[in-house]
Amino acid sequence: MTSPGDTTIEPLDGAAPAPGPPADTTAAPSRSARGLSMATAVSLGLRLVGMAVGMATTSVLARYLNPEGYGVFALALTLGTAAAQVADMGTTITVSSRIAREKTAAGGILTTGLVIRTSVALVATAALLVAAAAGLFGDSSSVVGVIAVATPLSAASVLTAGATARFRPEVSAVLALVQGVLWLVAVAAVARAGGDVVLLAWFFVAVVAVQTCVGVAINRRLVPLGRPSWAEAGRIFALSWPLAISSLAVMAYYRLGSVILFHLQGAAEVGYYSAAYKFLDVAQLGPAMLVAPLLPIVATSLSMDAHRRNLIFSLAARTGAVVGAGTAVLLIALAPALVAYLYGDDFAPAVTPLILLAVAFVGVTLGYVGTTICSALGVVRPIAVLTVSVAVVNLAAQFWACARWGATGAAAVAAATEFVIGVATCLLAARAMTSRPPVREVASVFLVGGATILVLWLVRLPWPAEAALAAGVFGAAVLLSRAITMADLRRVLSPRAL
């Protein structure tokens, strides 16, 4: 699941293929685990550079605009991201899964997905423009009207589905880094010139346009576009409509939370909440790297034996728990120092929301794993039922919590929501893969994370020492608990073909 504070417009990312030609399980080129691990490592390196660039951008932006101005701009970006998510309607992940299964029709599948995504994005853009013209977003309305222009451009992000299906996780990392560097340059230039938030919004549109052009150029080497077809559109819709419902529900309980907070508490509280959530946006490179190779592997897993499917699910779930809990421990330990260093003293109220959102990240990571597996196998109707049910409860809780505690209340509701979604989707994924959930191993990771946080609270040290202590204690405890073993590492680095 994606987070509610994204500052870029990006896609979200009984099982059976859609009716049509028989699935070709050799669609994706055979690649060894070692080769895929190397590609994922390269992608991780690029994402880490992008993370540093993104945090530098956020620091400049927040300090320049102050909490209230940052809240106005963050709300506009949140609404733009919501429109892009709604426009995706599950198209990206459906197209990626179909390309992984069907080799000869890859170009037609990708082009059809692009046409669908662009058409819906145009409708979403029109809706945002009408709402902004009516002044529904207060001081953010003029900025929302500009950001909305980028929504159709973001439709080209569906092209990364081809790269994912071809086991090329580094492609999306390159595109993200290009956007991040350009956006940093734009923000620095506007801040130096003393420009307003509307000018920033136009620069954002320009950056998305450049990223789109780069993405199209890269894709031509991987999966050349073919002819769109009504038949293929029908197959995509047949698989993606539950994901579309799920995307609407996710948008409701993530994106609308910021709108509720804005109307109940004002732009400054949105600024604190968005500042805290930015750390989760950046941290999502971890689960994003995990699921990038996972999707095409799972998409063809039905031809594997039960033992191998169980190994894949167990390793994915255990790694997701370690990544989520480890990131949460570091964020909790460093929350005061991170907020003070990046945003300044004006954003001190963002510390408590950040601590709560760090807890939420455990659910975020598990949600990435569970949702990716279910989507790759076509088990999406239970996901839709789950997210719609959670959305109803979440929105009611947001009105109550935001009115009482502002950004802290919104973060608490987000933490509870993420944990429920993460655990539930992993259980659904285990059933879809007919695998046994690694309950003991995941529970041990949670206990290790809690114990590490307790140690940090008892031992007060300078933040660099706390960070080193947190990483050392958590890492050693994970290995001792055998949540991740040396056998797991040998499987990941195996020269055998996937």
N, C-alpha and C positions, 0 to 999 in steps of 0.2 A: 504494500500500500504506500502511496505517496504521502508526503507531508503537507500540511496546510500552509506552510510559509514559503513555498518555492519562489525564488526570485527570477526564474526563467520559465519560459513557456516551453514545456516538454511533454511528450506523450506518457502516458502511464506505462508505462509499460504495463452411467454406462458410456465409456469413452469410445468414440469411433470417428473416423474421418467423415467429412460431409459426403453426401451421395455424389457419385461421380466415378472417375477412373480409379482403379485400385491404387492404393497408396504404395509409393516406392520408398521403402525404408532405407535405401542407399542414397537418398537424395543428397544429403550433405556429404561433402568429401570426407573420407576416412581420415581421422587425425589421432595421433597417439595422445595419451593422457599427458605425457611430458610436453609435447608440442602445444597442447591446449593450455597447460599450466604456464608455459613460457609466454604465450600470447596474453593470458590473463595477468601475468606479472607485469608485462609491458603496459597493459591497460591500467593496472593499478598505479604504476609509476606516473603515467600521464594524469590519472585522476588525482593523485597526490599533489602534483604541480597545480592542477586546476583548483584543488582545494585551497592551496595557499593563495592563489590569485583571487578566488572568490571571497575569502575572508578579508583580504586587503581591500577589495572593492567595497564590501559591506562596511568596513571600518571607515573608509573615506566618505561613503554615502551617509552613514548614520551621524558622524561628527559634523558633516556639512549641513544636514537638514534639521538636526535636533530631533528629540523624540516625536513631537507632533508632526513635523514635516515628513519624517521617515515613516510614520504611521500612515499618512495620506498616500505616499508613494507605494508603500508595501501593500495597502489595500487594493490599489489599482492593479499591481502585479498579481496579487492573489486572484482577483476576478478574471484577469486575462488567462491565468493558468487554469482556472476552473472551466472557462469556455473551451480551452484546448483539450482538456480532459473529456468534457462532454462530447466534443467533436470526434474524439478518437473512437468512442463506442466499442472498445475492445478490438478494433480493427488491427492495430499493430501486432498484438500478440497472436491473434488468429492467423494473420498473414504469415508471421514467422513460423508458426507451427505447421502450416500447410506447405510452405516452401521446404521445410525440413523433411517432409514426407514425400513430396512430389517434385521430381527433378526437372522433367521436361516442360512442365507448365509454369515454372518459377516466374518468368518474365510477365506472363499474363496475370498471374496471381498478384504480383507486386503492383502492377499498373492499375489493376482494378481496385486494389486497396487504396492506392493514392487518389484515385478519382472519388471514391466514397468519402475518404477523409477530408478532401478539399471541399467537396460539396456541403458536407455538414458543417465544416468550419466557417464557410461563408454565411450560413444561416445563424450560427452562434455569434458571429461578428455583427450581423445586422441587429440581433437582439440586444447585444451589449451597447451598440451605438444608440439605439432607441431609448434604452434605460438611462444612459448617460445624458442624452439630450433632455430627458425629463427631469434631470437633477436628482435621481434616486440615490446617488452615492455622496451627496453633500459636497464637501470641498474636493473630494476625489473625482468628481464627475468628469471634469475636463481632462484629467490624466487618464481615466478609464477609456474615454473616447479615443485617445491616441493609441494606447496600448492595444485596444481591440483590433487595430489595423494589422497587428502582427499575428493574429490568430490564424488566418488563412495561410500565411507563410510557414507557420509551424507544422502545417499538414505534411510537408515534405519529410518530416521526421519519421514517417512510416517507412521510408526507404531503409532505415537502419534495421528493419525486420529481415531484409535479405542478408545483411552482414551477420546478424545473430544466428540465422539458420545455417550460414556457411562457417560457423565457428570462428568468427572474426570479431571478438569482443572489443578489440582495440579501436575499431572504427568509430563507435559512439564516443569513446574517450577522446579521440582526436577532435571530433566535432565540438564536444563540450569544452575542450581546452581552447579551441579557436574562439568560441563565443565568449569564454571567460576573459581572455586576454583583450579582445576588442572592447568588451564592456568595461573593463578596468580603465583602459585608455579613454573611453568616452566619459566615464564618471569623473576621472581626474581632470579632463579638459573642461567639462561643464563647471566643476567646483572652482577651478582656477579662474574661469571667466565670470563667475558669479551668476550663472544661469539658474532659471527656476525649474520646478518639477516637470512642467510641460515640455521644456527643451530636453530634459533627461528622457522623457517618454519617447520623443521622436528619435533620439539617439538609440534607444533600445530597439525600436522598430528597424532602424538601419542595421544594427548588429545582427538581428534575427535574419534579415534579408541576406546578408553576407554569409552567415552560417548555412542558410538554405542552399545557396549557390555552391558552396564547398561540398555539402552533402550530396547534391545531385552529381557533381563531378566525380566524387569517390565511388558512388554507387554504380556508375557506368562500367567500372572495371570488375564489379562483383556479380551483380545480377542485372544485365541490360533489360530495360523496360520492353514490354511486349504490347499486345493488343488487349485492351479491357474487354470484358464480355459480360452480358447479363447473366449467363449461366454461372460464371464464377462469382459474380456479385451475390447471387442467390445462395451459393455455398457459404460465402463469408458471412452473410447475414444470418444464415441458419445456425452457425456456430457462435457468432458474436453477440446475438441479441441479449442473452443473459448477462454477458459482460457489459453491455451498454446500460442495462438496468443497474448493475453493480456500480458502474462508473458514476451514474447519477446519484446513487446513494452515498458513495465516497465523497463526491463533490459537496453534497448537502452537509455531511457531518464534519468535513474538514474545512472547506472553503467558506461555507456560510457561517462558520463559527467566528471568523474574523469580522464578517459583516455584523453579526449580532453584537460582538464586543464593541465595534465602532459605534453602533447606535445607542448602546447602553452606557458606555463609559468614555467614548471619545477617541480621538486619533492617537493621543499619547499612550493609552493602554495598548492599542494595536501596535504601536511602535515597540513597546517593551516585549510584547508577545512575539512579534515578528523577529525582533533581534535575538530572542532566545531560540526561536525555531530555526533560525539560520544555521545554527550549529548542527541541528539534526539533518538539515538539507545537505550540508557538507559531509556529514558522517555517513550518509546513505551510499557513498561510493563503496563502502564495504559490502553490504548486501547486494548492491548492483553488480559488483564483480563476481559475487558468488552465483547469482542466478543467470548471468550472461551465458556461461557454458552449460548451465543446468537445463535450460529450456529445450535446446535441440536434442540433448541426450534423453531427456524424459519423453520427448515427442515420439521417439522410436523405441521406447523401453518395453512396449507390449510384446515385442518379439524376443525379449530376453527371458531367461529363466528366473524363477521366483527368488532364488538366492541373490542373484545380481541386482534385481530390483530392490531388494531389502537393503543391500549394501549402499546403493545409491541414495535411497531415502534416508537411511540412518546417518550417513556421512553429511548429507546436506542439512538435516535438522540439527545435528550436534554442532556443526560448524556455524550455523546460523545463531544458535544459542550462545556460543563462545564469542562470536563477533558482537552480538547485541549486548550481552552482559559486560564484556570487556570495555566496550565503548561507553556504556552507562557509568561504569566505575570511574573511568578517566574524566568524563564530563562532570560528574558529581564532585570529584576531588578538585577539579580546576575551575569550577563555575565562577567563583568570585574573581579570580585572577583573569580569566578569559573575558568576562564582561568589562572589567575595569580597563584592561589593556586595549581591547579592540574598540570599545564604544565610549569609554570615559565615564566619569562619575554621574553624569546625567542619566545614565541607563542602569544605575544600581538596582532599581526595582525589577530588572529582568533576571536577577540571580535566582530567586525562588522559582519562577516559571521554568528556568533552564534545568534546575535540579529535578523537577517533576517530569519534564520532557525527556530527560536522560533515562528515567525509568520507562517512559513510553517507547524508547528506542529498542528495548528488548522485544516488545510486541511488533514493532516495525520490521525488524529483521526476520522474525518468524513468519510474519505476514508475507514478506517477499518470497520466502521459500514455499509456503503453502499455496499461495495464489499462483505462483509460476507453475508448480507441478499440476495443480488442478486445471489450469488453463491449457497447458501443453497437452493434457490428456482429454480435453473437451468436457471435463466435469465442472461445468460453470454454473449450472442452475442452483446447486446448493450455495455457491458463493453469492449469487444474487439474493437469495432468500436471507442469508446471513447478514449481508451488508444493509439491505433495506430495513431489517428488523433493528439492527444496531443504530441506523440513522435516526429512526423515530425516537428511540430512547435518548440518543446523544443530543439531539436538538432541544428536547425538553430540558435535559440537564444543563445544556449550555446557557439557556435563558436564565435559569436559576443561579448557576455558579457565576456567570459573568456579572450579573446584577449585584451579587454579594461581594465577590472577591476580584473582579476584573481579570487581568491577565493570569493571575495565579489560579483562579477558578477555571478559566479556559484550559490551562495546562493540565490541571488535575483531571478534568473530564477527558482530555485527549489521552492521558496516560492510561486510564481505565479502558477506554475504547480500544486503543492499540493492543493492549494485552489480551482482551477478549477476542479480537479479530485474529491476532497472531496464533494463539493456541487453537482456536476453532478451525482455522484454515489448514493448519498442520495436521490436525486430526482427520479432516476431510481428505487431505493429500495422502495420508497413510492408508486410508480405506481405498482410495483410487488406485494406488500402487500395490494393494494387497500386501502391505508391509506392516511390521510391528513398530509402533512408535518407540523411540529410545527414551522412555520416561525416566528411568533411573539416571541415565547420563545427563539429560537436560536438567533434571531436578538438582543434581550435584553441581552443575554450573551455576544455577541460581543461588544455591547455598554458598558457594565459593564467592560469588559476587557480593552477597550480603555480608559475609564475614570480612571481606576486604574493605568494604565501606566502614564497617564497625572499627576496624583497626585504624583507619585513617582519621576517624572522629576521636579516637582515644589518644592518638599520637599527633600532635600539632607540629608541623614542620613547614619550612618555606615551600612554596608551590613547586619548584623544580624537584625538590626531594620527595614531595608527596606524589608527584607524577611517576617518578622512578620507582618508588615503593609500591604504588598501586599496580603498575605494570608487572613488577617482579613477583609480588605476592600472588596476584591473580594468575599469571602465567604458570608459575610453579604449582599452584594448587590445582589448576586444570589438568596438568600432566599427571600429577599424583593421583587425581581422582579417576584418571583414564577416560575422561570425557572425549579427549582426542589422544590417539596412540601413535606410536611409530609405524605401526602397520598401516594406519590411515595415510601417513605421509608417503610410504612406499607405494601405495596404490595411486596416489595423485601423481607421483613422478614416474610411473611405469611407462616403459617404451611401447607397450601393447597398444594396438589401435582401439579407439573407443567403439 
